Amino acid sequence: MQKLKQFLHEVKVEMKKVVFPNREELLGSTQVVIVSVLMISAFLGVIDYVLSRFIRALLRF
């Protein structure tokens, strides 16, 4: 039981050190993630389309 109390105390001490982002930082980070995901998705979609057309053309010969 003593180890559990010590663990919870250490968790409390460490949580006081955490710096949470404010609203503006959170919104900015969220926008960066969404734009990055959209760009990577579009890139992979184009690559997938090009490669599938290429393989289809190879299989026709």
N, C-alpha and C positions, 0 to 999 in steps of 0.2 A: 504494500500500500504506500510505503514511503517513496518508492521509485516512481509511482504514478503521480504523487503530489509534486515531486521534483521535476518530472517531465512537464507537467502542466504549468508549473512556475516558469520553466525555461521557455516554453511556448509563449507565455504571456510577455516575458521580457523581450523575446525576439520579435513578436508582433508589434511592439512599441517602436521598433527600429524601421519598420516597413513604411515606405513613402508611397502612398497611393496617388495615381495621376488625377489631376483636376479635370473638369468637364471638357475644356478646350483640348487638352492633351489626349484625352480619351477619344474624342471625336476625330481629331487629326489622325491618330493611329488607326482608327477604324476605317477612315477613308483610304489611307495608304494600303491597308490590307485588302479592301474591296477592289480597288483599282488594280492592284498586283494580281489578284486572283482572276479578274476579268482578262487582263492582258495575257497571262500565262495560259488561261483556258482558250483564248482565241488563237494563240500561237500553236498550241497542241492540236486544236481542231484543224487548222490549216495544214499542219504537218501530217496529221492522220488522213485528211482528204487527199493530199498529194501522193502519199505513199500507197493508199488504197487504189487510186487510179493507176499508178505505176505498176503495181502488182497485177491488177486486172488486165492491163495491156500486155504484160509478160505472159500471163496465162492463156491469152488468146492465140499466141503463136504456136 
